[in-house]
Amino acid sequence: MSDFLNKPCSECGGKLRRQSIKKEFERGGTRVKLDGIRAWICESCGEVYFEPGGADRLADAVNCLFELALAERQHKGQVSATVS
């Protein structure tokens, strides 16, 4: 974590700040939302950075939600979840 505190944004050189974000993903007309994703965000340009392994964990969670949405058609194409 301290690596991010000491490094500037690779896009603009701005300062990184840790915060929770929410993202929406769409695949084949099905949308899923994740809220509470911990990431490092550039205060200047908004570039998003994850700690090592974070992007893989996020992709796994999103894939699981898409699988759930497909298995549970009663969700009418939209599933929301909170990640802690």
N, C-alpha and C positions, 0 to 999 in steps of 0.2 A: 504494500500500500504506500509506503513512504516514497517509492520510486515515482509515483504519480505526483506527489506533493512537490517534488524537486524539479520536475520536467515541465517545460512549457508545451503548449499545443503544437503539434507537428504541422498544422495547417497555417496558423497565423501567429504563433508565438505567445498567445494569451495564457492566462492563468487557469489551471484546472481546479474544479471544485466538485466534491462528491455530493451527489443528491439522488433522490428517487425520481424515476421517470416512468411514464406509461407509453406503451407502444401498441399499435394496432397492426395486425397482419392479415392479409387476405390470400386465399388460395382457392381457386375454382369456385368463386362466388361465396365462399364461407369466410366469415371474419372472426378472428379471436383477438381479445384484448388482454394485455398483461399490465398490471399496475404494481408499483412498488419495486421496480427493477433498480438495483443500486448500480450506479455508473459514475464515471468521472466526466464532467461536462466542461467544455471551454466556456469561460465567462464572456469571451469576445465573439466567437463565431458559432458556438453551439455544437461543435464537433463532439461526438460521443466516444468514450473509451471505456473498455471493460478490463478488469483485472484478468491476469492469465487464467484461462479456462472459462471465464464468464460468458463469452459469446457462445461457446459450445453448450454450456448449461442452458442458456436462453433458447438456443435452437432446439435442444431436446424438449424443453417445456412447451414451446410452440408446437412442435410436431405432435406431442402427446395431446394437446388441446385440439388440434385438427383431427386426430384419430377419434377423440371423444365426440367431437361435433358430428363426424360422419356416422359413428355408431349410434348416436342419440339424436335422431332426426327431429325429435320434439323440441329441440332448442331453436328451431326455425332459422338455422344458419348463423346464429350468433352466440358465442360463449364468452363469458368474462371470468377472469380469475385474478387473484391477488397473490403476488409472490413476496415472500418475506426473506 
